[in-house]
Amino acid sequence: MEHKVNEIKIGYKEKTKPLLTIKNSQDVSELLFEHWDKDTIGLFETFKVVLLNNSNKVKGICELSSGGISGTVVDLRILFATVLKSLSVAIIVAHNHPSGKLMPSESDKRLTDKIKKAGELLDIKLLDHLILVPNGEYYSFADECIL
């Protein structure tokens, strides 16, 4: 009896070499704000991950989810599938608060802790979690020493 199974292929292609090196939260906030859709940043939450190599050079930015006015769902399996597929060694995650409120919610803090712990199991470092608001200001978990 012949059993049929699906073939699984994993690939990652760089179109450009990583150029921008992230040195601090200001660098990443400017990069993210530049690449955020200004028409929707004040309408609904979006969650993104910045993928980094071992020199903290940006390999890319991936939008993982977008949701409603006060939240979006982040599936850690999809997050880490993306990180692993891109062979990234460090990440910075970010989401926006359409309300303009910079302070993280308790669910923001729990999610950050969950991502950090999952990353530790895979030797992937979570360098920061940023919250961006429509006027370009940001909150950095690393800067506030709660990462």
N, C-alpha and C positions, 0 to 999 in steps of 0.2 A: 504494500500500500504506500503510495506517495503522498507525503505531507507538503502542502504549499505554505510558505511563509513569506512575509514581505522582506525585501532587502532594505536595510537601513544604511543611509549614506550621510555622513557628517562632513560639512565643508565650511570654509571661511575664506573669503577672498578680500584682500586689501586692495582698494582702488588707489589709495594714496598712502604714503608713509606717514606715521604719526609725527606731527610737527610741534604742536602746542604742548608745552610742559606745564602742568598744574603745580604751582608753588604754594598757593593758599586759597582760602575760601573766596576771596575777591576774584581771583582768576576764573574759578569755576562758575561763580555767579554771573560774571559778565558773559562767559561763553554760553551758558544756559539761557540767559535772558535774550541774547542775540538770536538763538535758535528756537525760542518759544513763540508760538503763534500769538501775536498781540491781539488778534480779534477774539481769541477764546480764553486768554489768561484770566480775565475777569468774569468769565461765565461758568466754567466748570473745572473740576480738578483733573489734572493729568500727572502721571507718575513716569519719570524717566530715569535711566541709568547712564552714567558716563563710564565708559570702559577704558581702562588704563593698562599700559604695559609696565614692566618692572622699573622704568625710569620716570614713571608718572606722566608719560606722554599719552595724549588722548588718541585712542584707536577709533572711537566713534561714540555717538549718542543714540540710544535706542528708547523710543517711547514704548512703555510696557502696558499702560492702561489709561483710559480716560473714563470719567464717571459723571457724577452729578455735581450739584452746587456745593455740597458739603462732604464729599468723599469719593474715593475710587478704590476698587479692589486690586490688590497686588498679590499675584500668585507666585510664591517663592520658587516653585518648580520652573515656571517660565523665566523668571529673573535669572536663576542660576543656569538654566539651559542656555540662555543667551550669553552669559559670562563665560561658561565653559566652552561653548562653541567658538567664541572669539579668542580663546586662549588668553584671556585677560587675567592679570594677577591682583589687581586692585580695582575697586569701584567707588564711585560717589553716586548716591541716589538723590533724587530731588522730586519735589512735587510743589504745586502751587496752591495758595489759598485765595480763591476769588474774592473772599470777604475783605482782603487786605490785612487781616490779622496775622502778625508774624509769629506769635507764640505757638509752639507745638501742642497738640492735644495729647491726651493720655494714649489714644490709639496710635498716634504718630510715634510716641516714645516706645510703645510695645512693639510696633512694626520694626523700628530701628534696631531694637535689641534682638529681635528674631532674625533679622537679616545678618546682623553682626555674628551671632552664634552659628548660623548656618554657614557663613563664610569661613569662620574659623575651622570648621570640620573639613573644608575643602582647600585650606591654605589660600583663601582669597580675602584680602584685607578690605574692610569697609572703612574708607578714609573720612567720609563725611556724609551727612544727610542735610540737604538744604531745603528750606521752604522759601519759595519766591512769591512775591505779591505783585499785582499789576503795575505799581509805580516803579518797579525795579529794585526795591529793597529786598533784603533776604535775611534769613535766620540760619546760622550754622550750628549744628549739633557739636561739631569738633571745637569751634571757637568758644562755645559755652561749656565745654568740658563735660558733656553728658552723653558722650558716645561710648 
